[in-house]
Amino acid sequence: MQTDSKSNTSSTSVSVLMINAQGIMLSVLGNDYFLSYNRIPWMQDAPIRSVLNVQMSGSRAIEWPDLDVDLEIESLNHPERYPLIMKRNQLDFVSA
Protein backbone atom coordinates (compact mmCIF):
# COMPACT_ATOMS: atom_id res chain seq x y z
CA MET A 1 0.00 0.00 0.00
CA GLN A 2 1.29 3.45 -0.81
CA THR A 3 0.26 6.71 0.75
CA ASP A 4 1.02 10.02 -0.96
CA SER A 5 0.62 13.44 0.55
CA LYS A 6 1.35 16.64 -1.33
CA SER A 7 3.54 19.24 0.32
CA ASN A 8 4.22 22.72 -1.00
CA THR A 9 6.95 21.67 -3.40
CA SER A 10 7.19 17.90 -3.56
CA SER A 11 5.37 14.61 -3.14
CA THR A 12 6.30 12.45 -0.13
CA SER A 13 5.46 8.78 0.10
CA VAL A 14 5.95 5.53 1.98
CA SER A 15 5.10 2.00 0.87
CA VAL A 16 5.72 -1.60 1.88
CA LEU A 17 7.66 -3.33 -0.88
CA MET A 18 7.97 -6.79 0.68
CA ILE A 19 7.21 -8.77 3.80
CA ASN A 20 9.07 -12.02 4.50
CA ALA A 21 10.14 -14.21 7.42
CA GLN A 22 13.12 -11.96 8.21
CA GLY A 23 11.51 -8.52 8.08
CA ILE A 24 9.88 -5.78 6.04
CA MET A 25 11.21 -3.85 3.04
CA LEU A 26 9.98 -0.26 2.89
CA SER A 27 10.30 2.53 0.38
CA VAL A 28 10.36 5.89 2.16
CA LEU A 29 10.83 9.15 0.27
CA GLY A 30 12.40 7.27 -2.63
CA ASN A 31 14.86 5.28 -0.47
CA ASP A 32 14.51 1.56 0.28
CA TYR A 33 15.06 0.17 3.78
CA PHE A 34 14.98 -3.37 5.16
CA LEU A 35 13.64 -3.53 8.72
CA SER A 36 14.70 -6.78 10.36
CA TYR A 37 12.39 -8.30 12.96
CA ASN A 38 15.47 -8.31 15.20
CA ARG A 39 15.21 -4.51 15.12
CA ILE A 40 11.41 -4.23 15.19
CA PRO A 41 10.21 -7.41 16.96
CA TRP A 42 6.70 -6.03 17.59
CA MET A 43 6.03 -6.19 13.82
CA GLN A 44 6.82 -9.91 13.44
CA ASP A 45 3.39 -11.18 14.45
CA ALA A 46 1.41 -8.18 13.20
CA PRO A 47 -1.39 -8.85 10.70
CA ILE A 48 -0.29 -8.22 7.12
CA ARG A 49 -3.17 -5.79 6.61
CA SER A 50 -1.89 -3.70 9.54
CA VAL A 51 1.71 -3.74 8.27
CA LEU A 52 0.56 -2.59 4.84
CA ASN A 53 -1.34 0.31 6.44
CA VAL A 54 1.70 2.62 6.70
CA GLN A 55 1.67 6.36 6.16
CA MET A 56 3.78 9.46 6.52
CA SER A 57 3.53 11.18 9.88
CA GLY A 58 4.69 14.66 9.03
CA SER A 59 7.88 15.03 7.02
CA ARG A 60 10.22 13.21 9.41
CA ALA A 61 8.41 10.05 10.47
CA ILE A 62 6.28 7.15 9.33
CA GLU A 63 3.52 5.43 11.25
CA TRP A 64 1.46 2.28 11.35
CA PRO A 65 -1.78 3.57 12.93
CA ASP A 66 -3.32 0.10 13.37
CA LEU A 67 -0.26 -1.01 15.38
CA ASP A 68 0.41 2.27 17.25
CA VAL A 69 3.99 2.24 15.91
CA ASP A 70 5.93 5.32 14.80
CA LEU A 71 9.47 5.48 13.41
CA GLU A 72 11.55 8.53 12.71
CA ILE A 73 13.03 8.43 9.21
CA GLU A 74 16.38 9.33 10.75
CA SER A 75 16.26 6.02 12.66
CA LEU A 76 16.10 4.20 9.32
CA ASN A 77 19.23 5.98 8.12
CA HIS A 78 21.14 5.63 11.41
CA PRO A 79 19.69 2.78 13.52
CA GLU A 80 22.79 2.77 15.74
CA ARG A 81 21.66 6.14 17.10
CA TYR A 82 18.29 4.72 18.14
CA PRO A 83 18.79 1.71 20.41
CA LEU A 84 15.64 -0.10 21.47
CA ILE A 85 15.28 0.53 25.18
CA MET A 86 12.23 -0.32 27.19
CA LYS A 87 11.75 2.07 30.06
CA ARG A 88 9.92 0.83 33.11
CA ASN A 89 7.94 2.93 35.50
CA GLN A 90 6.93 2.44 39.12
CA LEU A 91 3.56 0.92 38.20
CA ASP A 92 5.33 -2.06 36.58
CA PHE A 93 6.34 -3.20 40.04
CA VAL A 94 3.01 -2.87 41.86
CA SER A 95 1.94 -6.21 43.29
CA ALA A 96 -1.64 -7.34 43.55
matplotlib code that plots the C-alpha trace (Angstrom):
import matplotlib.pyplot as plt

x = [0.0, 1.3, 0.3, 1.0, 0.6, 1.4, 3.5, 4.2, 7.0, 7.2, 5.4, 6.3, 5.5, 6.0, 5.1, 5.7, 7.7, 8.0, 7.2, 9.1, 10.1, 13.1, 11.5, 9.9, 11.2, 10.0, 10.3, 10.4, 10.8, 12.4, 14.9, 14.5, 15.1, 15.0, 13.6, 14.7, 12.4, 15.5, 15.2, 11.4, 10.2, 6.7, 6.0, 6.8, 3.4, 1.4, -1.4, -0.3, -3.2, -1.9, 1.7, 0.6, -1.3, 1.7, 1.7, 3.8, 3.5, 4.7, 7.9, 10.2, 8.4, 6.3, 3.5, 1.5, -1.8, -3.3, -0.3, 0.4, 4.0, 5.9, 9.5, 11.5, 13.0, 16.4, 16.3, 16.1, 19.2, 21.1, 19.7, 22.8, 21.7, 18.3, 18.8, 15.6, 15.3, 12.2, 11.7, 9.9, 7.9, 6.9, 3.6, 5.3, 6.3, 3.0, 1.9, -1.6]
y = [0.0, 3.5, 6.7, 10.0, 13.4, 16.6, 19.2, 22.7, 21.7, 17.9, 14.6, 12.4, 8.8, 5.5, 2.0, -1.6, -3.3, -6.8, -8.8, -12.0, -14.2, -12.0, -8.5, -5.8, -3.9, -0.3, 2.5, 5.9, 9.1, 7.3, 5.3, 1.6, 0.2, -3.4, -3.5, -6.8, -8.3, -8.3, -4.5, -4.2, -7.4, -6.0, -6.2, -9.9, -11.2, -8.2, -8.9, -8.2, -5.8, -3.7, -3.7, -2.6, 0.3, 2.6, 6.4, 9.5, 11.2, 14.7, 15.0, 13.2, 10.1, 7.1, 5.4, 2.3, 3.6, 0.1, -1.0, 2.3, 2.2, 5.3, 5.5, 8.5, 8.4, 9.3, 6.0, 4.2, 6.0, 5.6, 2.8, 2.8, 6.1, 4.7, 1.7, -0.1, 0.5, -0.3, 2.1, 0.8, 2.9, 2.4, 0.9, -2.1, -3.2, -2.9, -6.2, -7.3]
z = [0.0, -0.8, 0.8, -1.0, 0.5, -1.3, 0.3, -1.0, -3.4, -3.6, -3.1, -0.1, 0.1, 2.0, 0.9, 1.9, -0.9, 0.7, 3.8, 4.5, 7.4, 8.2, 8.1, 6.0, 3.0, 2.9, 0.4, 2.2, 0.3, -2.6, -0.5, 0.3, 3.8, 5.2, 8.7, 10.4, 13.0, 15.2, 15.1, 15.2, 17.0, 17.6, 13.8, 13.4, 14.4, 13.2, 10.7, 7.1, 6.6, 9.5, 8.3, 4.8, 6.4, 6.7, 6.2, 6.5, 9.9, 9.0, 7.0, 9.4, 10.5, 9.3, 11.2, 11.4, 12.9, 13.4, 15.4, 17.2, 15.9, 14.8, 13.4, 12.7, 9.2, 10.7, 12.7, 9.3, 8.1, 11.4, 13.5, 15.7, 17.1, 18.1, 20.4, 21.5, 25.2, 27.2, 30.1, 33.1, 35.5, 39.1, 38.2, 36.6, 40.0, 41.9, 43.3, 43.6]

ax = plt.figure().add_subplot(projection="3d")
ax.plot(x, y, z, "-o")
ax.set_aspect("equal")
plt.show()
